[in-house]
């Protein structure tokens, strides 16, 4: 049986409101605020055909460019999990009929805004979590992970490079939330501000290397995690994360000591 467009459509206003009520009720009644920190928090999981309908693609074609962006669902097999395939072609050709466009060569996708409920905007609260995790298979192109929050400046994004250690193989990439950089229209914004992790609107991935050729990135899921209590991570991955955390803490401690040495001596009168 094939699902109709209505069945595959995103949930409506009252369904979103009911889901939000259930979530808040569980937190209030069962005190899940503490327990939720120990479990992975799924943001998007491409396990069903309709999962890709919860996302939208973007490219310079929206303003007359020639780049192409597709996000297709791929069913699971004996050797691969079900996933979304982000693919297309990058073109740096400028539109002939729009002289205002002076730069092209990008493509991306993001989750759709979750819509409103009777309690207001429906947002993700990932404040109790330290990392963003992505299960991907990359072609090693220059992809970026993008997180949009319900901030004062609606065009702000928090971005981080999606570094792949095993191109052509499935791998889990884990990024600390505090390493994301605030940007606006591709430019770093100063002063930097902390990500509003309690008000996340969407998550997505973009390709901005401007290399004119086909690209291919496969995504199984994206989630927030505290790593050590995450059943979606292997022990090896948890060990790598713990080692990286230890190294980062040591570097931060060393930097703090150097700053204290450079402070002028205070004279008490």
C-alpha positions in Angstrom: 0.0 0.0 0.0 1.3 3.5 -0.9 0.8 6.3 1.6 -1.3 9.2 0.4 0.1 12.7 0.5 -2.1 13.5 3.5 -0.8 10.6 5.5 2.8 11.6 4.7 2.3 15.3 5.5 3.8 16.8 8.6 1.6 16.7 11.8 -1.0 19.4 12.1 -1.6 22.0 14.7 -3.5 19.9 17.2 -1.3 16.8 16.7 1.8 19.0 17.5 0.0 20.5 20.5 -0.9 17.0 21.8 2.7 15.8 21.3 4.1 18.9 23.1 1.6 18.4 26.0 2.7 14.7 26.4 6.4 15.7 26.4 5.9 18.5 29.0 3.7 16.2 31.1 6.3 13.5 31.2 8.9 15.9 32.3 6.7 17.4 35.1 5.2 14.1 36.4 8.1 11.7 36.0 10.9 14.2 36.6 12.4 13.2 33.3 14.6 16.3 33.1 17.4 14.4 34.8 16.8 11.1 33.1 16.5 12.6 29.6 20.1 13.7 29.9 21.2 10.1 29.9 19.4 9.1 26.8 20.1 10.3 23.2 17.7 13.0 22.0 16.8 12.3 18.3 16.5 15.4 16.1 15.9 13.6 12.8 16.1 9.9 12.0 15.8 8.8 8.4 14.2 5.4 9.1 10.9 5.8 7.2 10.1 7.1 3.7 8.2 10.1 5.0 11.2 11.3 7.1 12.6 13.2 4.2 9.3 15.1 3.9 10.2 16.7 7.2 13.1 18.4 5.5 13.6 21.0 2.7 16.5 21.4 0.3 18.1 24.7 -0.8 20.6 25.7 -3.4 21.7 28.7 -5.5 19.0 27.6 -8.0 16.6 29.4 -5.7 18.1 32.6 -7.1 18.7 31.5 -10.7 21.9 29.4 -10.2 22.5 26.0 -11.7 23.4 23.9 -8.6 21.1 21.0 -7.8 20.2 19.5 -4.4 18.2 16.4 -3.7 17.3 14.6 -0.5 16.0 11.1 -1.2 15.0 8.2 1.1 17.0 5.0 0.7 15.5 1.8 2.3 17.7 -0.3 4.5 19.4 -3.4 3.3 21.4 -6.3 4.8 24.6 -4.1 4.5 23.3 -0.6 5.0 20.7 1.1 7.3 17.8 3.1 6.0 19.0 6.6 5.4 18.7 9.9 3.5 20.9 10.5 0.4 21.8 14.2 0.0 23.2 14.5 -3.5 23.3 16.7 -6.7 25.7 18.8 -8.6 27.5 22.0 -7.7 27.8 24.7 -10.4 29.5 28.1 -10.1 27.8 29.4 -13.2 26.2 32.8 -12.6 22.5 33.4 -13.7 22.4 35.4 -16.9 19.3 37.3 -16.1 20.1 38.3 -12.5 23.3 40.6 -12.4 22.8 41.1 -8.6 23.9 37.5 -8.0 27.7 37.5 -8.0 28.4 34.2 -6.2 26.9 30.7 -6.6 28.0 27.2 -5.8 26.2 26.0 -2.8 23.5 23.5 -1.8 22.0 22.3 1.5 19.1 20.9 3.4 17.5 21.4 6.8 14.6 20.2 8.9 11.4 22.1 8.5 10.2 24.4 11.3 8.1 22.3 13.6 5.1 24.7 13.5 3.1 26.3 16.3 1.1 24.7 19.1 -1.4 26.2 21.5 1.6 26.9 23.8 3.4 28.8 21.0 6.4 27.8 18.9 7.4 24.2 19.0 11.2 24.1 19.5 13.8 21.5 20.6 15.3 21.9 24.0 18.8 20.3 23.9 20.3 22.4 26.6 21.0 19.3 28.9 23.3 17.9 26.2 26.9 18.5 25.3 27.3 17.1 21.8 25.7 16.9 18.4 26.1 13.4 16.8 25.7 12.5 13.2 25.7 9.0 11.6 27.0 9.6 8.0 28.8 8.3 5.0 30.6 11.1 3.3 32.5 11.7 0.1 34.9 14.0 2.0 33.6 17.3 0.5 33.5 20.5 2.6 30.2 20.1 4.4 29.0 22.2 7.3 26.5 21.4 10.0 24.0 24.2 10.6 21.9 24.8 13.7 19.2 27.5 13.7 17.8 28.8 17.0 14.9 31.1 17.8 17.2 34.1 18.3 16.7 37.8 17.9 18.4 37.7 14.5 16.4 35.1 12.5 19.1 34.7 9.8 21.8 33.7 12.3 23.2 30.2 12.1 25.6 28.3 14.3 27.9 26.3 12.1 30.7 23.7 12.3 32.7 21.8 9.7 31.6 18.2 9.3 34.9 16.5 9.4 34.9 12.9 8.0 37.7 10.5 9.1 36.4 7.6 7.0 35.2 8.8 3.6 33.1 6.2 1.9 32.3 4.3 5.1 29.6 4.7 7.7 30.9 6.7 10.8 29.6 8.7 13.7 30.8 12.3 13.9 30.4 14.0 17.3 30.7 17.8 17.7 30.7 19.7 21.0 27.9 22.3 20.9 30.3 24.9 22.4 32.5 24.7 19.2 29.8 25.9 16.9 30.4 29.4 15.5 27.7 32.0 15.0 27.4 33.2 11.4 25.1 35.3 9.3 24.9 34.8 5.5 28.1 32.8 5.7 30.1 35.4 7.6 31.3 35.0 11.2 29.5 37.4 13.5 31.2 39.3 16.2 30.8 39.4 19.1 30.0 35.7 19.4 27.1 34.6 21.5 26.3 31.3 23.1 23.9 29.1 21.2 20.3 29.1 22.6 20.2 25.3 23.0 16.9 25.5 24.7 15.3 27.1 21.6 16.5 25.1 18.5 14.4 25.5 15.4 16.2 23.3 12.9 19.3 21.3 12.0 20.8 20.7 8.6 23.9 20.4 6.4 25.3 22.5 3.6 28.0 22.2 1.0 29.9 25.4 0.2 33.3 24.3 -1.3 32.2 25.7 -4.7 33.9 22.8 -6.5 31.8 22.2 -9.7 31.2 18.5 -9.6 28.7 15.9 -8.2 28.5 15.4 -4.4 27.0 12.6 -2.2 26.4 12.5 1.5 24.3 9.8 3.3 22.8 10.5 6.7 21.2 7.9 8.9 20.3 10.1 11.9 21.2 13.3 13.8 20.9 13.5 17.6 21.9 15.3 20.8 23.9 13.3 23.2 26.0 13.3 26.4 28.1 10.4 24.9 28.9 8.2 27.8 25.3 7.1 28.3 24.4 6.8 24.6 23.4 3.4 23.3 23.8 4.6 19.8 27.6 5.0 20.3 30.1 2.2 20.4 32.5 1.8 23.3 35.4 2.8 20.9 33.6 6.0 20.0 32.9 6.8 23.6 36.5 6.3 24.4 37.6 8.7 21.7 35.1 11.3 22.9 36.4 11.0 26.5 40.0 11.3 25.4 39.1 14.4 23.3 37.3 15.9 26.3 40.3 15.3 28.6 42.7 16.9 26.0 40.4 19.9 25.7 40.2 20.3 29.5 44.0 20.2 29.8 44.4 22.8 27.0 41.8 25.1 28.7 43.6 24.7 32.1 46.9 25.5 30.5 45.5 28.6 28.7 43.9 29.8 32.0 47.3 29.5 33.8 49.0 31.5 31.0 46.4 34.2 31.3 46.9 34.5 35.0 50.7 34.8 34.5 50.2 37.7 32.2 48.0 39.6 34.6 49.7 42.5 36.3 50.5 42.0 39.9 47.9 43.6 42.2 49.2 45.9 44.9 47.0 46.1 48.0 47.0 49.4 49.8 
